[in-house]
Every structure is written in C-alpha cells, then in structure tokens.
Amino acid sequence: MPERREFKHMYGNEEDIWRRWLKINKEKYQRFVYDLHVGRAWPGHLELSPEWRKGAEAVYLKRIDAIGYSADSITIFEVKPHAGLGALGQIMGYLALYEEQFAPAEELKGAIVTELVDPNVERILEEHGIDLYIL
C-alpha cells in the first residue's frame, strides 16, 4: 500500500523542512491550507476539449506549498532545501496570483522556508518584505 503523504506537493526533504518549521511556528497561525491552485488554467483564447483542459490545468495552474492564516494576516509559504532565484520568483508570483484571485482583506505576506539561501537572494527578499526562515 502506498505511503500516505500529508503534504503531497512537497518532495524530497521539503516535507521534513516544513515539519521542522511547523514544530517551532505552528502556534502563530489558526490554520493552514496546502497545495492551493492559483492563476488561470489555460490561455483564454484557446478552446480546449475536456481531456486537453485537464492537461493544460496541470501545466498552467500554479500550486502554493502552504498558506498560513492568522487573525490579521495571510502568509504564503514556499518550501525549498536551497532558496535561490527560483524560490524568489515563485513566492512573488504566488503573492500576485493570490491577491488577484482572492483580494484578501487581511495583510498578505510571503515567506520562504529553507535550509540554505543564496546570499544574493536573501538581500532581495529583505527588500521586498518577504520573510525568510533558515532551519
């Protein structure tokens, strides 16, 4: 029987990194949502059959690793063993897509949870107000 994974979208040691972060920080949030799809599923000008539409959704929809909800804010988390420019682009994209799709009244924040961060990216994260958790 296959192993049941709680955090289906986290691979390799991402799940371990997230579990370690949760042990320290879980109480700061009322609840968490995982694997939330945001964005548009396919280019609007394309008419797709149902079977092609499903494939397009897998390619075009973006999936957020974790979202933490507290009383006055929503935090979008990207979990990576090594946070580089890719993680920076993902978190900024997720923030924009979440804002566009849900227009939350609460403050929207971004955070990267990692074991190692590119020092060039660390400075940029700070400039954009994106929290960084290095475990």
Contacts in CASP RR format, 6 or more apart in sequence:
PFRMAT RR
TARGET T0000
AUTHOR 0000-0000-0000
METHOD contacts of the structure
MODEL  1
MPERREFKHMYGNEEDIWRRWLKINKEKYQRFVYDLHVGRAWPGHLELSP
EWRKGAEAVYLKRIDAIGYSADSITIFEVKPHAGLGALGQIMGYLALYEE
QFAPAEELKGAIVTELVDPNVERILEEHGIDLYIL
5 15 0 8 1.000
6 15 0 8 1.000
6 34 0 8 1.000
7 14 0 8 1.000
7 15 0 8 1.000
7 18 0 8 1.000
7 34 0 8 1.000
7 35 0 8 1.000
7 65 0 8 1.000
7 66 0 8 1.000
8 34 0 8 1.000
8 35 0 8 1.000
9 34 0 8 1.000
9 35 0 8 1.000
9 63 0 8 1.000
9 65 0 8 1.000
10 18 0 8 1.000
10 65 0 8 1.000
10 79 0 8 1.000
12 81 0 8 1.000
13 81 0 8 1.000
13 115 0 8 1.000
14 65 0 8 1.000
14 79 0 8 1.000
14 80 0 8 1.000
14 81 0 8 1.000
17 79 0 8 1.000
17 80 0 8 1.000
17 81 0 8 1.000
17 113 0 8 1.000
17 114 0 8 1.000
17 115 0 8 1.000
17 135 0 8 1.000
18 65 0 8 1.000
18 66 0 8 1.000
18 77 0 8 1.000
18 79 0 8 1.000
18 113 0 8 1.000
20 135 0 8 1.000
21 79 0 8 1.000
21 113 0 8 1.000
21 133 0 8 1.000
21 135 0 8 1.000
25 133 0 8 1.000
26 32 0 8 1.000
28 70 0 8 1.000
29 68 0 8 1.000
29 69 0 8 1.000
29 70 0 8 1.000
29 75 0 8 1.000
30 69 0 8 1.000
30 70 0 8 1.000
30 71 0 8 1.000
31 68 0 8 1.000
31 69 0 8 1.000
32 66 0 8 1.000
32 67 0 8 1.000
32 68 0 8 1.000
32 69 0 8 1.000
33 66 0 8 1.000
33 67 0 8 1.000
33 68 0 8 1.000
33 69 0 8 1.000
34 65 0 8 1.000
34 66 0 8 1.000
34 67 0 8 1.000
35 63 0 8 1.000
35 64 0 8 1.000
35 65 0 8 1.000
36 63 0 8 1.000
36 64 0 8 1.000
36 67 0 8 1.000
36 98 0 8 1.000
37 57 0 8 1.000
37 61 0 8 1.000
37 62 0 8 1.000
37 63 0 8 1.000
37 64 0 8 1.000
38 61 0 8 1.000
38 62 0 8 1.000
38 63 0 8 1.000
38 64 0 8 1.000
38 94 0 8 1.000
38 97 0 8 1.000
38 98 0 8 1.000
38 101 0 8 1.000
39 60 0 8 1.000
39 61 0 8 1.000
39 62 0 8 1.000
39 97 0 8 1.000
39 100 0 8 1.000
39 101 0 8 1.000
40 60 0 8 1.000
40 61 0 8 1.000
41 53 0 8 1.000
41 56 0 8 1.000
41 57 0 8 1.000
41 60 0 8 1.000
41 61 0 8 1.000
42 48 0 8 1.000
42 53 0 8 1.000
42 56 0 8 1.000
42 57 0 8 1.000
42 60 0 8 1.000
43 60 0 8 1.000
46 56 0 8 1.000
48 56 0 8 1.000
62 90 0 8 1.000
62 93 0 8 1.000
62 94 0 8 1.000
62 97 0 8 1.000
64 76 0 8 1.000
64 77 0 8 1.000
64 78 0 8 1.000
64 94 0 8 1.000
64 98 0 8 1.000
65 77 0 8 1.000
65 78 0 8 1.000
65 79 0 8 1.000
66 76 0 8 1.000
66 77 0 8 1.000
66 79 0 8 1.000
67 74 0 8 1.000
67 75 0 8 1.000
67 76 0 8 1.000
67 77 0 8 1.000
67 98 0 8 1.000
68 74 0 8 1.000
68 75 0 8 1.000
68 76 0 8 1.000
68 77 0 8 1.000
69 106 0 8 1.000
72 106 0 8 1.000
72 107 0 8 1.000
73 106 0 8 1.000
73 107 0 8 1.000
73 108 0 8 1.000
73 109 0 8 1.000
74 98 0 8 1.000
74 104 0 8 1.000
74 106 0 8 1.000
74 107 0 8 1.000
74 108 0 8 1.000
74 109 0 8 1.000
75 109 0 8 1.000
75 110 0 8 1.000
75 111 0 8 1.000
75 131 0 8 1.000
76 91 0 8 1.000
76 94 0 8 1.000
76 95 0 8 1.000
76 98 0 8 1.000
76 108 0 8 1.000
76 109 0 8 1.000
76 110 0 8 1.000
76 111 0 8 1.000
77 110 0 8 1.000
77 111 0 8 1.000
77 112 0 8 1.000
77 113 0 8 1.000
78 87 0 8 1.000
78 90 0 8 1.000
78 91 0 8 1.000
78 94 0 8 1.000
78 110 0 8 1.000
78 111 0 8 1.000
78 112 0 8 1.000
78 113 0 8 1.000
79 112 0 8 1.000
79 113 0 8 1.000
79 114 0 8 1.000
80 87 0 8 1.000
80 112 0 8 1.000
80 113 0 8 1.000
80 114 0 8 1.000
81 114 0 8 1.000
81 115 0 8 1.000
81 116 0 8 1.000
82 114 0 8 1.000
82 115 0 8 1.000
82 116 0 8 1.000
82 117 0 8 1.000
82 118 0 8 1.000
83 112 0 8 1.000
83 114 0 8 1.000
83 116 0 8 1.000
83 117 0 8 1.000
83 118 0 8 1.000
83 121 0 8 1.000
83 132 0 8 1.000
84 117 0 8 1.000
84 118 0 8 1.000
84 121 0 8 1.000
85 118 0 8 1.000
85 120 0 8 1.000
85 121 0 8 1.000
87 112 0 8 1.000
87 114 0 8 1.000
87 121 0 8 1.000
88 112 0 8 1.000
88 121 0 8 1.000
88 124 0 8 1.000
88 125 0 8 1.000
88 130 0 8 1.000
91 110 0 8 1.000
91 111 0 8 1.000
91 112 0 8 1.000
91 130 0 8 1.000
92 128 0 8 1.000
92 130 0 8 1.000
94 110 0 8 1.000
95 108 0 8 1.000
95 110 0 8 1.000
98 104 0 8 1.000
98 108 0 8 1.000
99 108 0 8 1.000
109 129 0 8 1.000
109 130 0 8 1.000
109 131 0 8 1.000
110 129 0 8 1.000
110 130 0 8 1.000
110 131 0 8 1.000
111 130 0 8 1.000
111 131 0 8 1.000
111 132 0 8 1.000
111 133 0 8 1.000
112 125 0 8 1.000
112 130 0 8 1.000
112 131 0 8 1.000
112 132 0 8 1.000
112 133 0 8 1.000
113 133 0 8 1.000
113 135 0 8 1.000
114 132 0 8 1.000
114 133 0 8 1.000
114 134 0 8 1.000
114 135 0 8 1.000
115 134 0 8 1.000
115 135 0 8 1.000
116 134 0 8 1.000
117 125 0 8 1.000
117 132 0 8 1.000
117 134 0 8 1.000
122 132 0 8 1.000
125 131 0 8 1.000
125 132 0 8 1.000
126 132 0 8 1.000
END
